Amino acid sequence: MPDVFTEAKRSEVMSRIRGRGNKETEVALKKLFRRHHITGWRRHQPIFGKPDFVFRKPRVAVFVDGCFWHCCPRHYNAPASNFTFWKKKLAANKARDRLVNQTLRKQGWCVLRIWEHDLAKRGEKCVQRIKSRISED
């Protein structure tokens, strides 16, 4: 079915849609934290890069990266339509991730990135990885 909007109008409509994060994966990690009695984490902290979870005292920033949006090497499949747009968009996402990692590390943060597929299939290992970092003194 052809689009009812012109390309310019579709672009305008889509630009007004704002993401709300990767809520399902964040909720899954939050449940794992509670199940394992992991405390001290905060969300929505004013830290560069907007980590999904922040452990302030041990300075650990946790990001839960979606396989599509962050170009997972195992699961990413490039969209067939509008290929040039998506290639540019997702390359910018990867570049932003690198900048965030570098900046936070220079500020003394430990940055942990967890793939959405790892959280779904290996949640317990993800929790152990986080626990080991937040317990380091």
N, C-alpha and C positions, 0 to 999 in steps of 0.2 A: 504494500500500500504506500503510495507516495505521500510525502510530508505535506501537510496542509499549509505550512508556513514557508515563506521564502527563506533562503539561507541566512540572510541578515536577521530576520525576525526570530528564527530558531536560535541563533547565536545569542540574541538579546534575552530570550526566554530562559535559555540554559544558564546564562551568566548570573541570573538572579537566584538560582538554586544554590543554597549554601549547605555544605556538608556538615554533619553532626558527629563526625568521628566514626570510628569503627566500633560502634556500641556493643555489638554481640560479642566480639572478642574481648573487649575491655571488661564486660560483665563476667565472662568466663574466667578471666584472670582474677577478678575481684573475688569470685566464689572460691577459687583455689587458695587465695590468700586467707580467706576466712576459714576454710577447711583445715589449713595447716597452721592456723593461729599466727599468721604473719601480721605484725602491726607496724605502725609508724609510717605508713604510706599515705600520701595525699594525692588528690587529683586537682586538675585545673590550677596549677601553681604558676605564678608569673615568672617562668624560667624560659630562657631562650630555646626555641624549638618546640615548645609546648609538649613536654613528655606526657605520656598517658598516666604514668604513676611516678611519684617522686618520693624517695626516702631521703629526707633532708640531712639528718645527722650523719649517716655514712656517705652522703653525697652520691646517691645512685639514682640515675634517671632511666626509666624503663619505657620503651616504645614497643607497641604491638603493631607490627607492620602487615598490612593486607597484601596478599600475594599479587594481586593485579596492580594496585596503586604503587607498589614499591618494586615491581619487576622481579619477583621471586625467580631464582634460577631454575627451580624445579617445576613450578606451576604456571608461570606467566605465558600467556598466549596473546600475541599481538592481535588487536581487532582488525578485521579485514576491511571494514568501511572506515573512511576518514583516516587512513593509515598515517599520513604525514602529521596531522594534528596530534594523534595519540603518541606517536614517536617523540615529538617535541615536548609534549606535556609530561610524559613519563620520564624522559631524560632530565627534565627540570626537577621532577620529584627526587630522582636519584642524586642529582647535584645538591639539592637542598639537604637531603639526608647526610651527605658527606660533610657539608658545611656545619650542620648542627652537631654532628659527632666531633668534628675538630674543635669547634668553639667550646662545647661543653667540656671536653677533655682538657683544653687549655685552662679552663676555669676550675679544674680540679675535680670534675665529676667523672664517675664511672658510668659509661653509657652501655646499656644492654638493649639489644634489639631482638625481639622474638617474632618469628614468622607466624602468621595466622595458622598455617598448617601444623606447625610444631605444637602450638597451644592446643589444637584440636586433637592431635594424635599422641603427643608426648607431654601433656600438661604437667605431669609429676616431675619430669626432668627439668622443665622450665622453672618450676618452683624451686627445685634444688639449686639450680644455677643462680637464681635470685637470692636465695637464702645464703649461699656461700659468699656472695658479694656484700650483702648487708651485714653479715656477721664478722667480716674482716675488720680488724682494728688497726 
